[in-house]
């Protein structure tokens, strides 16, 4: 069921969004060659606890960590580990959700590790731009498909593909609420958006095929062809005329 948030619910989501944003900023400052993804997870956990929140991911369907840390060809749901050490030229996607007083915010960013190739840098630029093109369509009266189509048409015009196995979603009392927000589709697909809806819009953009494979841990999703992947996400509030972005990087 699609929910429209009241003012007090939105205020709680705004605080959750502030915590998400602060944790991502701390992670950004920590990322460098030689750092483990386990350390990034610990940084996020410390920020969330200090601010009075809790992880929306840890324990969700058995997920074992506070963040998802997905380097290079890992699309989403990479599990932080002491064995995963960042190297110069890597890219790393960090996905993070926070619960504050019963309400959830969710965001993701893909970051360079040191100096990266032009190939990697262009992928990041395109994926980030795709997110903002999707957000521009997240206004009351539009159908969900306007978001989906804006993302897909831009990404494919740049020679990349959008992942189809994973989609954006409503967010609020639960991490995944209705409606689903695919990163592909026709502009007249889906329900009409209403003012007060809160959405997690999150294009996942691959260099090559949109197809992914799930690793033996049951979580880690990689590109089928080994190409790079980038993931950007904001939690947004649907309004008339223009969406309000609640999270920041």
TAQUI-V955137 format. One record per residue. N is the residue number from 1. RES is the residue in one small letter. OMEGA is omega in whole degrees, -180 to 180 (none if undefined). Layout:
N	RES	OMEGA
N	RES	OMEGA
//
This chain:
1	x	179
2	x	-180
3	x	172
4	x	-173
5	x	174
6	x	-175
7	x	-179
8	x	177
9	x	179
10	x	179
11	x	178
12	x	178
13	x	178
14	x	177
15	x	176
16	x	180
17	x	177
18	x	180
19	x	176
20	x	-177
21	x	179
22	x	180
23	x	179
24	x	177
25	x	178
26	x	178
27	x	179
28	x	-178
29	x	-176
30	x	-174
31	x	177
32	x	177
33	x	179
34	x	180
35	x	177
36	x	176
37	x	175
38	x	178
39	x	178
40	x	177
41	x	-180
42	x	177
43	x	-180
44	x	-179
45	x	-179
46	x	179
47	x	-177
48	x	180
49	x	-179
50	x	-178
51	x	176
52	x	177
53	x	172
54	x	-178
55	x	174
56	x	-176
57	x	-172
58	x	-177
59	x	-180
60	x	-176
61	x	178
62	x	-180
63	x	-168
64	x	-171
65	x	-179
66	x	179
67	x	163
68	x	-178
69	x	-166
70	x	-178
71	x	166
72	x	-177
73	x	174
74	x	-175
75	x	-179
76	x	169
77	x	173
78	x	-177
79	x	179
80	x	-176
81	x	172
82	x	-178
83	x	180
84	x	-177
85	x	-178
86	x	-179
87	x	174
88	x	179
89	x	175
90	x	161
91	x	-176
92	x	176
93	x	177
94	x	179
95	x	-170
96	x	176
97	x	-178
98	x	172
99	x	175
100	x	180
101	x	173
102	x	-178
103	x	-167
104	x	169
105	x	-168
106	x	178
107	x	178
108	x	178
109	x	174
110	x	-171
111	x	174
112	x	173
113	x	-175
114	x	179
115	x	-179
116	x	-180
117	x	175
118	x	177
119	x	-179
120	x	-178
121	x	180
122	x	178
123	x	180
124	x	-180
125	x	-178
126	x	-179
127	x	179
128	x	179
129	x	178
130	x	178
131	x	-176
132	x	174
133	x	175
134	x	-180
135	x	-180
136	x	-180
137	x	-176
138	x	-179
139	x	-178
140	x	180
141	x	176
142	x	171
143	x	178
144	x	-178
145	x	177
146	x	177
147	x	-177
148	x	-176
149	x	180
150	x	180
151	x	-176
152	x	-175
153	x	179
154	x	-178
155	x	-177
156	x	176
157	x	180
158	x	175
159	x	180
160	x	178
161	x	176
162	x	179
163	x	-178
164	x	-178
165	x	-179
166	x	-174
167	x	170
168	x	-169
169	x	166
170	x	-179
171	x	-179
172	x	176
173	x	177
174	x	-180
175	x	179
176	x	177
177	x	171
178	x	3
179	x	167
180	x	-179
181	x	178
182	x	176
183	x	179
184	x	176
185	x	-179
186	x	-176
187	x	180
188	x	176
189	x	169
190	x	-178
191	x	173
192	x	180
193	x	179
194	x	177
195	x	-179
196	x	173
197	x	177
198	x	-171
199	x	169
200	x	-179
201	x	-170
202	x	174
203	x	171
204	x	-169
205	x	-179
206	x	175
207	x	-175
208	x	-178
209	x	175
210	x	-174
211	x	-180
212	x	174
213	x	-180
214	x	-178
215	x	-175
216	x	179
217	x	178
218	x	-177
219	x	-170
220	x	179
221	x	-180
222	x	173
223	x	-177
224	x	-176
225	x	179
226	x	178
227	x	178
228	x	177
229	x	178
230	x	-173
231	x	176
232	x	-175
233	x	169
234	x	166
235	x	-176
236	x	176
237	x	180
238	x	176
239	x	174
240	x	176
241	x	-177
242	x	177
243	x	175
244	x	178
245	x	-177
246	x	-180
247	x	171
248	x	178
249	x	none
//
